[in-house]
């Protein structure tokens, strides 16, 4: 009986120590690698980027040269506006980059009204093509 007690006491002590180190404390449970606010910000980024891209394309299309291009292509602004909302994120990002570049070049005087009209007509073609292939 003494032999069993001598053997069991150290084993129970080791089991208790291992048990205490394996159980996380309350502070460890509440501590996360990424905070909730960081996750919220990261989750909102794609939606903000898409909204900015849509705004860039719509700004170009609502400009005077954009309206002229829509009329020359026999398209209504409402139809194109609806189509812009249906583009994939990748297509919309490419189109938004082109429209931002066209607007900055036009504002800087690097391109003429005619060149801007061609850019807008090509952008409209991309929109129609992207929607037709879906």
C-alpha positions as CSV (number, residue, x, y, z in Angstrom):
1,X,0.0,0.0,0.0
2,X,2.9,2.4,0.8
3,X,4.3,1.5,-2.6
4,X,1.2,2.6,-4.4
5,X,1.0,5.8,-2.4
6,X,4.5,6.7,-3.2
7,X,3.9,6.1,-6.9
8,X,0.5,7.7,-7.1
9,X,1.2,11.0,-5.3
10,X,3.9,12.2,-7.8
11,X,1.8,11.1,-10.8
12,X,-1.2,13.0,-9.5
13,X,0.9,16.0,-8.9
14,X,2.3,15.9,-12.4
15,X,-1.2,15.4,-13.8
16,X,-2.5,18.4,-11.9
17,X,0.4,20.6,-13.2
18,X,-0.2,19.5,-16.7
19,X,-3.9,20.1,-16.4
20,X,-3.3,23.6,-15.1
21,X,-1.0,24.6,-17.9
22,X,-3.3,23.1,-20.6
23,X,-6.4,25.1,-19.5
24,X,-6.2,28.7,-20.9
25,X,-7.0,31.5,-18.6
26,X,-9.8,34.0,-19.2
27,X,-7.3,36.6,-20.4
28,X,-5.9,34.2,-22.9
29,X,-9.4,33.3,-24.2
30,X,-10.3,37.0,-24.7
31,X,-7.0,37.8,-26.5
32,X,-7.2,37.5,-30.3
33,X,-4.6,37.8,-33.0
34,X,-6.7,40.2,-35.0
35,X,-9.1,42.6,-33.3
36,X,-12.7,42.9,-34.3
37,X,-12.3,46.4,-35.5
38,X,-9.5,45.4,-37.9
39,X,-11.7,42.6,-39.2
40,X,-14.6,45.0,-39.8
41,X,-12.3,47.4,-41.6
42,X,-10.9,44.6,-43.8
43,X,-14.3,43.3,-44.6
44,X,-15.5,46.8,-45.7
45,X,-12.6,47.5,-48.1
46,X,-13.8,45.5,-51.1
47,X,-17.2,47.2,-50.9
48,X,-15.6,50.6,-50.7
49,X,-13.3,49.9,-53.6
50,X,-16.2,48.7,-55.7
51,X,-18.2,51.8,-54.8
52,X,-15.3,54.1,-55.8
53,X,-14.8,52.2,-59.1
54,X,-18.5,52.5,-59.9
55,X,-18.4,56.2,-59.1
56,X,-15.4,56.8,-61.4
57,X,-17.1,55.1,-64.3
58,X,-20.4,56.9,-63.7
59,X,-18.7,60.2,-63.4
60,X,-17.1,59.7,-66.8
61,X,-20.4,58.6,-68.4
62,X,-22.3,61.5,-66.9
63,X,-19.9,64.1,-68.3
64,X,-20.7,66.0,-71.4
65,X,-18.4,63.9,-73.6
66,X,-19.8,60.8,-72.0
67,X,-23.4,61.8,-72.8
68,X,-22.4,62.6,-76.4
69,X,-20.8,59.1,-76.6
70,X,-23.9,57.5,-75.2
71,X,-26.1,59.3,-77.8
72,X,-23.7,58.3,-80.6
73,X,-23.9,54.7,-79.5
74,X,-27.7,54.9,-79.2
75,X,-27.7,53.9,-75.5
76,X,-29.6,55.3,-72.6
77,X,-27.7,56.4,-69.5
78,X,-30.0,54.4,-67.2
79,X,-29.3,51.2,-69.1
80,X,-25.5,51.7,-69.0
81,X,-25.8,52.7,-65.3
82,X,-27.6,49.5,-64.5
83,X,-25.0,47.5,-66.5
84,X,-22.1,49.1,-64.6
85,X,-23.6,47.8,-61.4
86,X,-23.7,44.3,-62.9
87,X,-20.0,44.1,-63.9
88,X,-17.7,41.8,-62.1
89,X,-15.2,43.4,-59.6
90,X,-12.3,42.8,-61.9
91,X,-14.0,44.2,-65.0
92,X,-15.2,47.2,-63.1
93,X,-11.7,47.9,-61.7
94,X,-10.2,47.8,-65.1
95,X,-12.9,50.1,-66.5
96,X,-12.6,52.5,-63.6
97,X,-8.8,52.7,-64.0
98,X,-9.3,53.6,-67.7
99,X,-11.9,56.1,-67.0
100,X,-9.8,57.8,-64.3
101,X,-6.9,57.9,-66.7
102,X,-9.1,59.4,-69.4
103,X,-10.5,62.0,-67.1
104,X,-7.0,63.1,-65.9
105,X,-5.6,63.2,-69.4
106,X,-8.6,65.2,-70.6
107,X,-8.3,67.6,-67.6
108,X,-4.6,68.0,-68.3
109,X,-5.2,68.8,-72.0
110,X,-3.4,65.7,-73.2
111,X,-6.4,64.4,-75.2
112,X,-9.1,66.1,-77.2
113,X,-12.8,65.8,-77.0
114,X,-12.8,63.4,-79.9
115,X,-10.3,61.1,-78.2
116,X,-12.3,61.1,-75.0
117,X,-15.4,60.2,-77.0
118,X,-13.6,57.3,-78.5
119,X,-12.4,56.1,-75.1
120,X,-16.0,56.3,-73.8
121,X,-17.4,54.4,-76.8
122,X,-14.8,51.7,-76.3
123,X,-15.6,51.6,-72.5
124,X,-19.3,51.2,-73.4
125,X,-18.3,48.4,-75.8
126,X,-16.5,46.7,-72.9
127,X,-19.5,47.0,-70.7
128,X,-21.9,45.5,-73.3
129,X,-19.4,42.7,-74.1
130,X,-18.9,41.8,-70.5
131,X,-22.6,41.6,-69.8
132,X,-23.2,39.7,-73.0
133,X,-20.7,37.0,-72.1
134,X,-22.2,36.4,-68.7
